[in-house]
Amino acid sequence: MAEQSIRIKIAGREYPLKVTSPEQEEVIRKAADDIRKMTEAYQQRFKDKQMIEILSLVALNVCISNITLNRQIKNLEKGEEALAKEISGYLENIDRNSR
């Protein structure tokens, strides 16, 4: 796919972007939709807040989720490494016992 122009809307403002694949476009549009949903939820919850404060809360929420997911990935990778070592040990033990 050649570079393609798209437009997304965040907090009432349109932003022109360029994408290079349908997958990239899908991710960008999904992200913009998630931001819209979070923004609307915060606007209903905090009716007296300005849009900059709402967007700051959205950004904080997204960053917290990102950090949490990264930590979960690291923990899963550590668990995977431990399981791989354990399996390797079992296989070595089987190999030694079969001789």
C-alpha positions as CSV (number, residue, x, y, z in Angstrom):
1,M,0.0,0.0,0.0
2,A,1.3,3.4,-0.9
3,E,1.2,6.2,1.6
4,Q,-2.4,7.2,2.2
5,S,-3.9,10.3,3.9
6,I,-6.5,9.9,6.6
7,R,-8.2,12.2,9.0
8,I,-9.0,11.5,12.6
9,K,-10.8,13.6,15.2
10,I,-9.7,14.0,18.8
11,A,-11.4,16.3,21.2
12,G,-13.3,18.0,18.4
13,R,-10.2,18.7,16.3
14,E,-9.3,17.0,13.1
15,Y,-5.8,15.8,12.4
16,P,-4.5,14.7,9.0
17,L,-2.2,11.7,9.2
18,K,-0.4,9.5,6.7
19,V,-0.6,5.7,6.9
20,T,1.3,3.1,5.0
21,S,-0.8,0.0,5.6
22,P,-4.4,-1.0,6.3
23,E,-3.2,-2.4,9.7
24,Q,-1.7,1.0,10.6
25,E,-4.9,2.8,9.7
26,E,-6.9,0.4,11.7
27,V,-4.7,0.9,14.8
28,I,-4.8,4.7,14.5
29,R,-8.6,4.8,14.0
30,K,-9.1,2.4,17.0
31,A,-6.8,4.6,19.2
32,A,-8.7,7.7,18.2
33,D,-12.0,6.0,19.0
34,D,-10.6,4.8,22.4
35,I,-9.5,8.4,23.2
36,R,-13.0,9.6,22.2
37,K,-14.7,7.1,24.5
38,M,-12.4,7.9,27.4
39,T,-12.8,11.6,26.8
40,E,-16.6,11.4,26.8
41,A,-16.5,9.3,30.0
42,Y,-14.3,11.8,31.8
43,Q,-16.4,14.7,30.6
44,Q,-19.5,13.2,32.1
45,R,-17.7,12.4,35.3
46,F,-16.0,15.8,35.6
47,K,-18.4,18.3,34.1
48,D,-16.4,21.3,35.4
49,K,-13.1,20.4,33.9
50,Q,-11.6,21.9,30.7
51,M,-10.7,19.8,27.8
52,I,-6.9,20.0,28.5
53,E,-7.6,18.6,32.0
54,I,-9.7,15.8,30.5
55,L,-7.1,15.0,27.9
56,S,-4.4,14.9,30.7
57,L,-6.5,12.3,32.5
58,V,-6.9,10.3,29.4
59,A,-3.1,10.4,28.8
60,L,-2.5,9.4,32.4
61,N,-4.9,6.5,32.0
62,V,-3.3,5.3,28.8
63,C,0.2,5.5,30.3
64,I,-0.8,3.6,33.4
65,S,-2.3,0.9,31.2
66,N,0.9,0.8,29.1
67,I,3.2,0.5,32.1
68,T,1.0,-2.2,33.6
69,L,0.9,-4.2,30.4
70,N,4.7,-3.9,30.0
71,R,5.2,-5.2,33.5
72,Q,2.9,-8.1,32.8
73,I,4.8,-8.9,29.6
74,K,8.2,-8.9,31.6
75,N,6.7,-11.2,34.2
76,L,5.4,-13.5,31.6
77,E,8.8,-13.5,29.9
78,K,10.5,-14.4,33.2
79,G,8.1,-17.2,33.7
80,E,8.7,-18.4,30.2
81,E,12.4,-18.5,30.8
82,A,12.0,-20.4,34.0
83,L,9.7,-22.9,32.3
84,A,12.2,-23.4,29.5
85,K,15.0,-24.0,31.9
86,E,12.8,-26.5,33.8
87,I,11.9,-28.3,30.6
88,S,15.5,-28.4,29.5
89,G,16.5,-30.0,32.9
90,Y,13.8,-32.6,32.5
91,L,14.9,-33.4,29.0
92,E,18.6,-33.7,30.1
93,N,17.5,-36.0,33.0
94,I,15.5,-38.2,30.6
95,D,18.5,-38.3,28.2
96,R,20.9,-39.3,31.0
97,N,18.5,-42.0,32.3
98,S,17.9,-43.5,28.9
99,R,21.5,-44.4,28.4
